[in-house]
Amino acid sequence: MSSQPYYGPDEDENTIMLERFFLAGDFVSGVGYGVHLVLWTSCALYLWKQRHRGWRSIFMLAFITLLLIVETMFAIVQARTVQVIYIDNRNYPAGPWQYFLDTQNLAINVIFYATLFVMTFLCDTLMLWRSWIIWTASGRTTAYLVNLFPFIMLVASFVMGTLWTLQSSHPGLSLYSKQPLAYGTAYYTISLGTNIVLTALIIARLLMYRRTHLAHLPPEHARQYLSLAALVVESAALYSAFAVAFLVSYAMNAPINQIWLGCASAAQPISTYLIIYRVADGTAWSKNTMDSQTLTSMHFRQTNLPMAPRKNDASDVQFTSEFSVSALDVEK
């Protein structure tokens, strides 16, 4: 019996694996874009209802709308790239992937790199703003000193990201060519480093709040501001986890980096939308979070009375009022 004829591509195994993960990453990005639409709708409706409260609601609405526009462009050019590679030019000499590598100067590829870079920069900027807001509770001078290094890193990532985008879109070069790979590794290292530093700063400050004030807070307030979910959302730890996986696999030139790139590009806007929603809902941390809460509880306790029948007296019921005021409440 003859074996089944081989109808696969005449390419090496590494290229075939790279193409497989490329398509899988495109699927992951599409799923992420669907989640983005749902979160954007929720945030936009919430912010639109609060548009009369001040300029911040309008600004955040404009910010997430700009982010959605960039994401939409990213999703469109990614889908169009797959069509151009595997349908319009499937018979290109050396295969579809070689066509992709040889045509990085096409508009769809330039837009792909540019939108990915802009999307990352917008989300990083929001993270820096959140770190600034959270640390201003310790004073503006402290906030300036703490966030100075992440700000420098953000500027450096902008410069390296611009160089990476320009180098990756040159004819004959690509995201995986030697020089763009060096720029890309440097860019993502700085960008990821910025996120890790900001994530660590935010988590550290919130844990300081937690340790200092958890014993004095009512349970509802503690769950709202000091829960594990709140720490993950406020610090955008979801994106940092996927970004680390992408950076390691990208530096190793492993084909699976396409999966992690799709996850990271989807997770970063998701983290941004969740932060924006908490800000709009008033549950996000601010410099006045601890000051604006009333840390007061009152308990009513009835004492055990003898079984002997007697008239109720005011002394039979004891009222106990407990007040727990944090240091931030008195430093005004």
DRENTI-606562 format. One line per 10 residues: their letters; for each residue x, z, y of C-alpha. Coordinates in nm, 4 decimals. Layout:
BEGIN
A = X/Z/Y  ...
! end
This chain:
BEGIN
MSSQPYYGPD = 0.0000/0.0000/0.0000  0.1353/-0.0988/0.3415  0.1499/0.1637/0.6091  -0.0570/0.1444/0.9251  0.1059/-0.0965/1.1741  0.2541/0.0590/1.4858  0.0693/-0.0376/1.8026  0.2364/0.2103/2.0337  0.4557/0.1319/2.3328  0.8136/0.0156/2.2989
EDENTIMLER = 0.9523/0.3107/2.4923  1.1665/0.6096/2.4069  1.0043/0.9343/2.2984  1.0887/1.1186/2.6208  0.9134/0.8542/2.8319  0.6084/0.8591/2.6055  0.5871/1.2396/2.6303  0.6258/1.2181/3.0067  0.3361/0.9730/3.0282  0.1196/1.1946/2.8087
FFLAGDFVSG = 0.1815/1.4977/3.0255  0.1347/1.2849/3.3369  -0.2206/1.1994/3.2278  -0.2850/1.5580/3.1201  -0.1676/1.6824/3.4597  -0.4039/1.4383/3.6271  -0.6923/1.5868/3.4275  -0.5927/1.9416/3.5244  -0.5791/1.8390/3.8912  -0.9265/1.6862/3.8619
VGYGVHLVLW = -1.0674/2.0085/3.7197  -0.8969/2.2017/3.9981  -1.0480/1.9723/4.2600  -1.3944/2.0474/4.1245  -1.3259/2.4198/4.1636  -1.1993/2.3528/4.5162  -1.5275/2.1831/4.6109  -1.7295/2.4814/4.4896  -1.5103/2.7339/4.6722  -1.4992/2.5230/4.9902
TSCALYLWKQ = -1.8794/2.4990/4.9933  -1.9144/2.8765/4.9542  -1.6593/2.9479/5.2268  -1.7932/2.6810/5.4632  -2.1540/2.8033/5.4373  -2.0435/3.1615/5.4948  -1.8264/3.0733/5.7937  -2.0905/2.8461/5.9452  -2.3409/3.1325/5.9457  -2.0827/3.3450/6.1297
RHRGWRSIFM = -1.9812/3.0792/6.3828  -2.1408/3.2725/6.6702  -1.9237/3.5787/6.6076  -1.6110/3.4300/6.7610  -1.3404/3.1679/6.7441  -1.1878/3.2963/6.4206  -1.4786/3.1758/6.2067  -1.4611/2.8290/6.3638  -1.0825/2.8196/6.3190  -1.0995/2.9179/5.9526
LAFITLLLIV = -1.3757/2.6629/5.8946  -1.1581/2.3921/6.0522  -0.8593/2.5096/5.8456  -1.0345/2.4907/5.5071  -1.1914/2.1571/5.6056  -0.8481/2.0152/5.6836  -0.7233/2.1536/5.3531  -1.0126/1.9897/5.1677  -0.9429/1.6551/5.3360  -0.5795/1.6711/5.2251
ETMFAIVQAR = -0.6861/1.7715/4.8726  -0.9356/1.4843/4.8594  -0.6681/1.2357/4.9598  -0.4374/1.3853/4.6968  -0.7053/1.3508/4.4251  -0.7899/0.9922/4.5254  -0.4321/0.8642/4.5291  -0.3596/1.0444/4.2019  -0.6540/0.8718/4.0316  -0.5604/0.5388/4.1919
TVQVIYIDNR = -0.2000/0.5782/4.0719  -0.3154/0.6165/3.7120  -0.5288/0.3030/3.7473  -0.2475/0.0975/3.8995  0.0076/0.2082/3.6395  -0.1898/0.1897/3.3171  -0.4496/-0.0800/3.3915  -0.3291/-0.3134/3.6635  0.0347/-0.3247/3.5464  0.0277/-0.2286/3.1811
NYPAGPWQYF = 0.2500/-0.5248/3.0834  0.5239/-0.4458/3.3336  0.8734/-0.4977/3.1817  0.9968/-0.1689/3.0263  0.6477/-0.0200/3.0448  0.3999/0.1384/3.2909  0.6191/0.4384/3.3611  0.9054/0.2168/3.4680  0.6642/0.0420/3.7028  0.5802/0.3804/3.8537
LDTQNLAINV = 0.9489/0.4585/3.9033  1.0229/0.1168/4.0565  0.7361/0.1218/4.3091  0.7699/0.4582/4.4792  0.7543/0.2891/4.8191  0.3926/0.1862/4.7655  0.1425/0.3516/4.9984  -0.0355/0.5428/4.7212  0.2886/0.7064/4.6090  0.3979/0.7939/4.9622
IFYATLFVMT = 0.0553/0.9478/5.0298  0.0783/1.1379/4.6996  0.4029/1.3104/4.7979  0.2948/1.3617/5.1596  -0.0408/1.5224/5.0704  0.1210/1.7489/4.8110  0.3757/1.8606/5.0693  0.1184/1.9151/5.3473  -0.1144/2.1045/5.1138  0.1659/2.3368/5.0067
FLCDTLMLWR = 0.2765/2.3936/5.3668  -0.0777/2.4802/5.4835  -0.1216/2.7335/5.2040  0.2211/2.8854/5.2665  0.1359/2.9219/5.6352  -0.1834/3.1088/5.5475  0.0151/3.3424/5.3247  0.2542/3.4194/5.6100  -0.0427/3.4939/5.8359  -0.1944/3.7314/5.5784
SWIIWTASGR = 0.1362/3.9142/5.5401  0.1568/3.9482/5.9183  -0.1974/4.0868/5.9410  -0.1442/4.3395/5.6632  0.1891/4.4629/5.7982  0.0699/4.4980/6.1589  -0.0990/4.8192/6.0449  0.2547/4.9626/6.0505  0.3178/4.8327/6.4010  0.4025/4.4953/6.5484
TTAYLVNLFP = 0.7768/4.5605/6.5505  0.7722/4.6350/6.1771  0.5592/4.3284/6.1133  0.8042/4.1083/6.3061  1.1040/4.2428/6.1155  0.9383/4.2223/5.7745  0.8078/3.8671/5.8203  1.1102/3.7193/5.9982  1.2877/3.6175/5.6776  0.9757/3.4571/5.5192
FIMLVASFVM = 0.9212/3.2675/5.8460  1.2751/3.1272/5.8319  1.2187/3.0315/5.4689  0.8933/2.8566/5.5614  1.0708/2.6500/5.8282  1.3469/2.5652/5.5803  1.0896/2.4587/5.3198  0.9250/2.2327/5.5781  1.2576/2.0607/5.6461  1.3475/2.0255/5.2785
GTLWTLQSSH = 0.9953/1.9103/5.1927  1.0167/1.6367/5.4533  1.3511/1.5185/5.3133  1.2148/1.5342/4.9572  0.9101/1.3259/5.0505  1.1233/1.0628/5.2246  1.3777/1.0423/4.9422  1.1131/1.0253/4.6668  0.9359/0.7324/4.8344  1.2414/0.5061/4.8630
PGLSLYSKQP = 1.2360/0.1823/4.6580  1.4098/0.2341/4.3263  1.3907/0.6129/4.3531  1.1263/0.8575/4.2360  1.0429/1.2217/4.1960  1.2727/1.2245/3.8923  1.5694/1.0308/4.0297  1.8933/1.2239/4.0749  1.8939/1.2618/4.4541  1.5175/1.3254/4.5002
LAYGTAYYTI = 1.5345/1.5671/4.2059  1.8020/1.7653/4.3904  1.5951/1.7689/4.7108  1.2806/1.8484/4.5154  1.4420/2.1360/4.3295  1.5749/2.2782/4.6583  1.2362/2.2334/4.8274  1.0360/2.3988/4.5516  1.2934/2.6739/4.5173  1.2590/2.7594/4.8868
SLGTNIVLTA = 0.8807/2.7142/4.8881  0.8400/2.9221/4.5738  1.0832/3.1776/4.7104  0.8723/3.2018/5.0246  0.5613/3.2654/4.8153  0.7345/3.5209/4.5958  0.8723/3.7095/4.8976  0.5329/3.7065/5.0723  0.3562/3.8059/4.7502  0.5980/4.0952/4.7032
LIIARLLMYR = 0.5592/4.2074/5.0656  0.1801/4.2017/5.0487  0.1640/4.3792/4.7126  0.4175/4.6382/4.8278  0.2188/4.7177/5.1421  -0.1109/4.7383/4.9554  0.0427/4.9614/4.6897  0.1695/5.1875/4.9670  -0.1868/5.2089/5.0978  -0.3107/5.2715/4.7478
RTHLAHLPPE = -0.0697/5.5558/4.6787  -0.1292/5.7188/5.0153  -0.5038/5.6862/5.0484  -0.6607/5.6383/4.7065  -0.7191/6.0096/4.6635  -0.9089/6.0230/4.9939  -1.1214/5.7109/4.9604  -1.4770/5.6922/4.8257  -1.4949/5.4962/4.4958  -1.6702/5.1983/4.6572
HARQYLSLAA = -1.3986/5.1620/4.9201  -1.1211/5.1988/4.6633  -1.2673/4.9281/4.4383  -1.3171/4.6917/4.7303  -0.9709/4.7157/4.8816  -0.7344/4.8641/4.6235  -0.8422/4.7124/4.2904  -0.6115/4.4954/4.0824  -0.8279/4.1913/4.1594  -0.7902/4.2556/4.5320
LVVESAALYS = -0.4121/4.2760/4.4974  -0.3990/3.9477/4.3024  -0.6224/3.7638/4.5513  -0.4583/3.8975/4.8656  -0.1086/3.8172/4.7371  -0.1884/3.4717/4.5894  -0.0129/3.5804/4.2701  -0.2081/3.3168/4.0755  -0.0197/3.0341/4.2446  0.3185/3.2056/4.2184
AFAVAFLVSY = 0.2855/3.2310/3.8398  0.2171/2.8580/3.7940  0.4769/2.7609/4.0548  0.7486/2.9473/3.8647  0.6565/2.7599/3.5460  0.6669/2.4254/3.7299  0.9987/2.4946/3.9028  1.1752/2.5917/3.5791  1.0425/2.2922/3.3842  1.1072/2.0538/3.6774
AMNAPINQIW = 1.4681/2.1676/3.7172  1.5141/2.1176/3.3410  1.3487/1.7738/3.3709  1.1098/1.8741/3.0909  0.8001/1.6470/3.0618  0.5653/1.9475/3.0579  0.6415/1.9990/3.4270  0.3529/1.7579/3.4962  0.1097/2.0096/3.3458  0.2474/2.2943/3.5538
LGCASAAQPI = 0.2477/2.0760/3.8657  -0.1236/2.0100/3.8134  -0.1897/2.3809/3.7581  0.0168/2.4841/4.0621  -0.1388/2.2225/4.2916  -0.4831/2.3438/4.1822  -0.4071/2.7172/4.1930  -0.2634/2.7255/4.5450  -0.5798/2.6051/4.7278  -0.7907/2.8255/4.4990
STYLIIYRVA = -0.5900/3.1292/4.6108  -0.6290/3.0152/4.9725  -1.0071/2.9787/4.9465  -1.0407/3.3204/4.7838  -0.8412/3.4794/5.0671  -1.0477/3.2967/5.3303  -1.3695/3.4108/5.1636  -1.2554/3.7723/5.1666  -1.1620/3.7400/5.5336  -1.5006/3.5888/5.6183
DGTAWSKNTM = -1.6822/3.8501/5.4095  -1.4975/4.1305/5.5840  -1.3463/4.2627/5.2594  -0.9934/4.1382/5.3238  -0.7299/4.3800/5.4477  -0.6673/4.3952/5.8187  -0.4742/4.6233/6.0503  -0.7960/4.8188/6.1163  -0.9091/4.8485/5.7542  -0.8244/5.2148/5.7173
DSQTLTSMHF = -0.9335/5.3036/6.0684  -1.2764/5.1469/6.0379  -1.3828/5.3378/5.7286  -1.5542/5.6743/5.7343  -1.3800/5.8820/5.4782  -1.6465/6.1438/5.4589  -1.8445/6.2667/5.1616  -2.1058/6.5323/5.1340  -2.2031/6.7120/4.8172  -2.5093/6.9265/4.7605
RQTNLPMAPR = -2.4771/7.1948/4.4974  -2.7424/7.4365/4.3841  -2.6185/7.7681/4.2526  -2.7363/7.9166/3.9252  -3.0020/8.1750/3.9981  -3.1108/8.4729/3.7908  -3.4155/8.4201/3.5713  -3.5999/8.6958/3.7500  -3.8844/8.5475/3.9536  -3.8358/8.5666/4.3251
KNDASDVQFT = -3.9088/8.3611/4.6279  -3.6792/8.0775/4.7164  -3.4378/8.1706/4.9871  -3.2161/7.9590/5.2058  -2.9168/8.1330/5.0552  -2.9985/7.9906/4.7098  -2.8701/7.6481/4.8142  -2.5166/7.5935/4.9318  -2.4190/7.2909/5.1347  -2.0583/7.1845/5.1069
SEFSVSALDV = -1.9127/6.9189/5.3327  -1.5750/6.7706/5.2519  -1.3864/6.5558/5.4959  -1.0781/6.3602/5.3993  -0.9174/6.1866/5.6920  -0.6108/5.9680/5.6486  -0.3124/5.9684/5.8771  -0.4211/5.6358/6.0212  -0.7444/5.7923/6.1453  -0.5671/6.0380/6.3685
EK = -0.2866/5.8160/6.4944  -0.4862/5.6490/6.7691
! end
